[in-house]
């Protein structure tokens, strides 16, 4: 009976938390995420992660706050960093959903019972069956530095760009959905071969090692951004 009473109390606590969120503390609107500091949900109002719904405990599943939406989440659901405008564009801990919204990246669902996605496949395996793969540099927002890695557009997922830290890594660390992006050519700067992916306010700037490689990537990305999954589709469109 004591166990039943405790379970019912935890259930009521969670219901109270959800009700409070819906009435007294409305969530930030999507366009406000990262621009305005959220009102944090109090720890004592929830007994489980507000994203994956796993119950908290004192040792293995502790409470954390997403700095973008204010939700109480577990370590696994908040293991992401995103720049927040209200905090001077400094990287802050955020939940997976806010990370995807704020950065435009997709991430792998890697929980027990979930199907493993392509990010779990090794870079060498994906590269052997790719539309294009090579080393590129992805610049940061100020254009002065960035991440050099191994970039792949797989044949079996041709609308997504996968980014590995190295060609032999067994898992990609992030990905960029290409559909709907515009590909922009940029003038050569200090012998760097630059081009961009742009959609709304989201812009990614890449550096290729050669002009020829840059043109190949621009063509491949433009094809994916237009939703063309096979080269023959592009030829048919040209014929029409």
C-alpha angles and dihedrals in degrees: 000000000000090000091050091049092050092048092050091048092052090048092052091047090056092046089052090051093051091046090050091051092051095049118017101027110032116195121253116269115253093252090054096056109118092004098075129035110251126230104251118234108238116252093230092058096068135052097184139040109280091220109040095019093227112149118252123238134182098252117026104022113039129177123260132172125233106231091211105049101013095234121150107242140165124257093259093052092047099044093118137095128214134169112251120205095210090058097051093272091291118152112263135181110266138169122258095258093052091045091056092046096046099042105029090231125129123221136202122262099227107172132124112280093019123116112251113243131217092274086075092062120096120258093236091053094049093042091056088061101037138123088220136350134172145125115290137164121235109206124218121241096274092050094231100103141002150150124303114204149134113286123199137181103195123215092229093049103030098163095064133070113216121203123206126182090226138006094253099045115129093218136035114234096212145347139212122217104227101194112115097011123128119228114221128194116219129199116259111269122196091338089307119134104220134186135159144217112213135182122161105313094339113101129172119191120202134191120209124197094233138019090242092055091047092055091049091052093046091052093047094047093046089052092051093044089056091052095250107149100175130041091231090063089060091050091050091051090051091051092052 
